[in-house]
Amino acid sequence: MRLFISYARVDKPFCQQIVETLDVHEVWYDHRIAAGQKWWEEILKRLTWCEGFVYLLSKESVTSDYCKQEFSIAHKLGKHIFPVLIHPNTPLAGELKDIHYADFSNGFDVKAVKQILNSIHLAEREPKAPSINITASTLAGAVQPPTVDAASVIDEAAEALDAGNFDRAVYLLKTAQENGYASKFIDLNAVIKEAEAALEKQSYLRNAEREYRPIVALIKRHRTFQIGCNAFNDFRRDFPDYDPEGLAALCLMPTVPVWCDVPAGEVIVERERKRVIYHVDAYKISKFPITNEQYQAFVDAPDGYANDKWWSFSNEACEWHKGHMKAVEPKPTETKDMPRGYVCWYEATAFCLWLNAKTGQKVSLPTEQQWQRAAQGNTTHRYPWGNKFDKTSCNTSESGIKSTTPVGKYPQGVSPFGVYDMAGNVWEWCSTKQVSQAASTTGILPSAPPAISYIVRGGSYLGSMERAKTTFYFKLDPVHRYSTIGFRVVLTT
């Protein structure tokens, strides 16, 4: 079947997709490059030539003078009409209201494509109605293109630009140019360039939104999550700057932690028999320690572990990274849902900076005050679950397992805020720094710079129940890497 496609210029990318979908038919659409009499004569010629009229329905096309004129002519000539809804909430009125349309408002899916192809197929099988014997030249004499008031064309174009109707603005401005509009002060070409740039951006965003919505639906469902993320990675090649719902962060899952909310409150930290009360602002903490799978995403990413950028937070970290370009791999017996061990403080911090860049969120290691508040809640309990030790609630030496366990293994051992593994499994790095002055060999001046260490909390699978208490801590050199040391992260505003 010979098909004429009518559309608004903002919908040109979609029009081109429809053309490809209907490639078994003879399809014509105008490129809306210019205005003028010759262009209008070509439109009329194609309207008499076609057998079917495909009307791409959007807010712009149903209000476009040219699209409405084309539809009216095709309808009067007795052409088969195939409306295609391509934008949700498009207002339909008049004759369009009563014609069944193919619904592509949610993108190109099998159902929508079937609708348009079946409609065309059924039309081809219908007995041909007596054709209206009219030529394009006769039609041109009887039907004039939509008129533009030369005196007010710039005013109308400016109004269309202000209203975001860039399709109409371009049409009005080009029509004015075609009719020889001239001004001593107005650079018409500059105005047209501005309107066309706005139209191109609007078309880009419209097409991006149309392709984006079905991907969102896939990603938000567990069964189709990975399919959706694969589609989103392909989508970003065409639309690298369009992601209103943050799918990039979602597709980093399971790299992105599951968060637990910790409300603002107080915590008592003991140091050298002194008890200090700290106020802690509200924040989020990862429900589990960072797992093998989550950390491995950082290790494997082309812009991840090997990238010097994530280590530039200190000279010491940069120097350490130069001599440690590879992370320690987990043991073959360790599963992806076990906490990652063999992570030094520099590595844990680099992971946080990488995750910041990927998600656009403020991720960091917890301060020891944040860590302890997440473990105790509004209590002063010795363990996350209470004051009495229970070896079935955590993985310490008392369990006899002698290795890490999956991070969700001990639901009975969660903290008051629902945080897992805050006792046992692996020690967890905190951002809290400790500075100790080096010993003096002369008794007057120190012989070396101050030693820097960082706090670890929570105990490990090799540590006893005493070390798994919510208040117990060690101070460790930031380069220490042991199977018993991992980390979790916090999210702050």
N, C-alpha and C positions, 0 to 999 in steps of 0.2 A: 504494500500500500504506500502511496505517496503521502508523506506527512509534513505538515507545516507546524513548527514549534513557536509559540508565542511566549515571551518571558520578559521580565524586567532585568535590566543590565546587572543589577546587584546579584542576581541569581545565575549569572553566566556560568560559573563552575558547575552548578547543578545541571544546567542545560546541557553542558558538554557530556556529563555522565549519562543523561537520558539519551543523548544522540548515540553514544556507544552501546547502550542497552538495546536500542532499536535498530542496530546496524543491519538487520536482515531486511529492513524496509528502506525505501528511498526517503531520506530525511533532509529537510532544509530548514535552516534558521538564519536570520540575519544577524550580523555581527554588531549592529548598532554603532557603526563607526561614524556615520555622518547623517545629516538631515538633508532635506531638499527634495525637489520634484522627482529627480531620477531615482532616488532611493525609494520614494513612495510608489513610483511606477513599478519598481521591482517587487515591492511588497504585494501589490495588486496582482501582478503577473503570477506570483507564487500562490496566492490565495485561489486563483482560478485553476491553477495547475494541480493543487493538492486534492486528495480524496478525504483526508482526515486532518483535523485541527487539534493539536495537543496544546492545551493551555496550562502553563505552570503557574499555579495559584500561590501567591504570597501577598503580603500587605501592600507591596509596591506594585505588583502586576495588576491587581484588581482595581487600583486607583489610577493606573497609567492610562492617559488618553489614547495612546497608540494601541496598547494591548486591548483596551475595551473596543476600540474601532475595529481592530483585526477580528476579534471575536464576533462582533455584530455582523461584519461582512460574511465571515465563514458560516455563521448561523443562517443568514438569509440566503446564501448560495446552496444551502442544504448539505453542507459537508458533515461528515461524522465528527462529533465533538468529544474529545477525550480530556476532561479536566484531571489535573494531577496536583493534589495538595502537597506543597513542599515546605510549608511553614505553618506551625501550629497557630491557632487563634486567628486565622485569616478570615476576615468578615466576608461572607458570601451573600450576595443580594441578587434580586431580579431573576433572570433565567438561569443563572449559575446555581442558584439555591436549590433548584429542583433536579439537577443533573447529578447522577452518581459519579463520584470521583475515586481515582486510585490514591490511596493515602501513603505518601512518602514522607510525611512530617517527622517520622522517627528514623529516617535514613533509608538506605537501600537494603531492604530485607527481602527474603524470598517471597513472602506474601504480597508485598507491594509490587514487585516486578511481575509476579503472576497476574495480578489484577490488570495492569496496563496491557500486558501481552494478550491475555484472554479477551479483553475488551476489543482490541484491534482484530484479533482472530475472528471473533463473532461478527464484527462489522464486515469483514471480508466475505463471510459466508452469507450475509443477507442479500436478498434480491436487490439489484441496483434500482434505485429510484430514478425516475426521469430526470436527467440533468438539466440544469438551467443553462440555456445556451447564451452565454455572455462572454465576451472577450475582455482581456485585461484593458485594452484601450477604451472599450465602451464603458467598462467599470470606472476607469480613471476619469472619464468625463462626467460620471454620475456621482462619484464619491470623492470628496476632497479630504486631505489630511487634516488632522486637528489644527486649528488656527492658533496663532500666537499674536497677541497685541504688541506690535513693535514699540509702542510708546511706553509700555509698562513691563517689557520683558526682563530688564535688569532688576526691577523691583521684585517681580515674581521669582526670578532666579535666586535673589538674595534671601527671600522668604523661604524658598525651598531648601536652600543651604542651611539656614538657621533651624529649620524643622527636621533636618537630617534626611530629607528626601533628595539625596544626591543624584539619583537616576533622573528625576525631573529637572533638577538644576542643570545638569549636563545637556539634556535635550534642549532646554530653553536657551542656554548660552550658545550652543552650536547652531540652533535655528537663527538666532540673532546674527551670528557671524555669517551664516549662509546668506542672509538677507542684506548683508552689507552694513551692519550696525557699526558706527564709528563714534568715538568720543575723544575729545582733546585731552581728557584727564584720566579716563578709565582704560587700563591695559586689559582688553578683553581676553587675550591669550593667557594672561596671568590668572584671571578669574577662572577660566576654563581649566587650567592646569590644577588649580586648587580644588575645584569641584571633582575633577577626575581622580585626583589623589585620594580624596575623601571617599569617593565611590569605590575605588579599588580596595581601600582598607575595610570599608563596610562589607564588601563582597567577600574579602578574606575572612573576616570575623563570622559572617553568616555561614560560610562553608565550613569553617572550623567548628562552629557550634553544632552544625548538622551532623558532622562526622563524629564529634566528641560524645554526644549524648548516648548513643548505643554502647560505646566503650565503657562509659560510666556504669551502665546497667550490668555489663558483664563483670566488671571489677567488684561491684558491690555484692556479688553472689559468690559464695565459697566455691561452688562447683566449676564456675567459669572464670574464676579469678585470674589464673595464669594465662588463659586465652586472651582475656581482656588486657592484661599487662603486655603481652606480646603485640597486640593490636595497637596499644598506646605507644610502644616504642617505635612502631612503623609510622604512626600518626605524627610523632614529633619531628620526623624528618621533613614533613611538609609544613607543620605548624609548631615550630620550636618554642614559641613564646605564648602558647595558649594552653592554660591549665587552671581554670577557675576553681576547680574542686580539689586541687592538690593531688592528682593521681600519681605524679612522680614520687611523692612521699609514700603513698599507699603501695606502690609497686616495689618499693624497697623492702616491703614486708617479705620475709620475717625479720629483715634488718631493723626496721623501726620497732621499738619496744612497745609492749602493752603497758599503759600507764595506770598508776594508782594515785588518786588525789590525796594529798596530805594537807589538811587545813592549818592555818597559822596557830601557833601555840608555844609553850615553853618546854625546855628540856634542861636537865641538870647534868652537867659534865664534870666528872671528878678528875682532878690532877694533883698528884702529890699530896693527898689527903685534904685537898681543898675542893669544895663544891661550888661551882659557878653556874648560875641560872642564865640561860640564853633565850631570847625570843627568836623564833624561827618563822619567817613569812611563809605563806601558802606556796606550795609547789607540787609538782608531780614527780613520782619516782617509778622506775621500771619495776614491773610486777615481779620479774625474775632477774637473776644475774644475766649478763650478756652471754648468750649461748655460743657453742661452736659454730652453728650455722650463721648466726648474726655476725660474728667476728670474721668468719671466712669470707663473707661478702665484701668486707673491707679489704681483706688480704688479696682477693682475686680481682677486685675492680681495677681497670686500667688506670684510673685516677686515684687509687686508694693507697694502700700501704707503701708502695714504692715511690709515691709522689713526695718530694721534699717539702712541698707546701705545708703539709700537716705537721711538720716537725719544727717549723720555724718559730714556735712560741718561746723557745729558749736556745741559747748557744749550746748548752749541755745536751739537749734533745737532738739538735742537729748533728753534733759530733757522735753521739751514741748511734744514731740512725746510719751514719756512714759506715759504721762497723757491723751493723745488723740489718742488712737489706732484706732479710727474710724472717718471717715470723716462725716461731716454733709450732710445728704441726701437732694436732692432738694425737693421742695414741690410737692405734687401729681399733682398740676395744671401746673407745669413746664414741657415743652417738651424737648426732647433731643437736639434740635437745639437752645435752649436758652443759654445765657452765664452762666457758673457756678458761683454761689455766695457762700457766707459763706466759703471763702477760705482765710486763713491767709497767711502772707508772707512766713512763713516756708513751708507751704504746696505747695505754688506755686513754690518755689525753688526746693523742693523735686521732684515735677512733672517734672521739667526741667531736673534734673539729671537722672531720670528714662528714659525719652525720649532720652537723649543723649546716654545712654547705648543701647537702643533698636535700634536706627537708625545709630549710629556711627557718628552723626553730633553734632556740637557745638550749642546747644539750651540753651537759658537763658532768664531771664526777661530783658526787655529793660532798658537801662539807661534813665533818664528823657530826656536827649538830643536826644536820638534815638526816644523816644516816640513823642516828640514835632516835630521833623523833619518829621516823618511819618504823623503827623496830619496837618502840615502847608505846607510841600513841600518847594518850593523856595519863598514862600510868608511870610507875617507876619499877615495873616488873624486871626480874632478872633475865627472863627469856621472852621472846616475842609473844608466847601464848600464856605466860604466867610466871609465878615464882618457883614452881616445882619442876625440876628437870624431867623430861620424858624422852627416852631414846627413840621412841616410835614417831617423834615429831620433827626429827632432824637427822642429819648425817654427820655424826661426830665419831671419834674413835670408839665410843661405847657401842655404836651400831655394829662394828666388826666388818663393815663392807670394804674398807680400805681403798676406796676409789670414789670418784664423783658419781652422783646419781642424777637422773633427769630432773630438771628444775621444778616440775609440778608434782613431784612424788609425795610431798608431805603437806597436804591441805590442812591437816590438823595443827600444823606448826606455823600458820600464817600470823602476821602481826595484826594489831587492831585495825590497820588500814588495808588489810588484804594482801600484804606483801609477802612473797614466798622466800624461803631459804636465807633468812637473816640470821640464822644460827646454823653453823656447820656448812658442809659442802666445800666452799672456797672462801678464803679471806677476800675482802673487797676493798679496793683502793678508795681512799677519800682525797679530796683536793686540799685538805688541811695540811699546811706545811709546819714542820718543826725545825728550828735552827739551834744547833748546839755548838758552842765555842770549842774549838780544838784545844787540846791540852798544851800547856807551855813547857818548853824544855829549859827555859831560863828562870821561870817564875815571874817574869815581867811581861813579856809579849807572847802571844800565841805563835806557834811554829807553822801553822797551816790555816787556810781559810776556814770559816765556819762550816760545819757539816750539815748538809740539808737532808732531811728525811721526810717521809709522808706517812700519814696514819693509815693503818688497815684495821678493819672491823669484821666481826662475825664468826671468827673461827673457821675450821676446815674439817675435812673428813679424817685427817690425821690428828687433829687437836682434841683435847679433852673437853668435857662439858664446862669446865671453869673458863676456858678460853672462848666459849660460845656465848657467854653472857652479853647482854645488850650494852654493858658499860666497859667491857674489856677492850683493850687496844694494844697494838704494837706500833713502833716507829721503825720504818724500813727505808733503806736507801732506794731511790727511785729506779735503779737499774736491776733490782732483784727480780728474777724470773723463776718461779717454782710452780710445780703442778698444782699446788694448794692455793695459788693467788690468782684471782680474777677480778671482776668489777661489775658494778651496775651503774646506771646513769640517772640523772635527774633532769627535769624540764622546768625551766623558770621563764617568767615573762620579762 
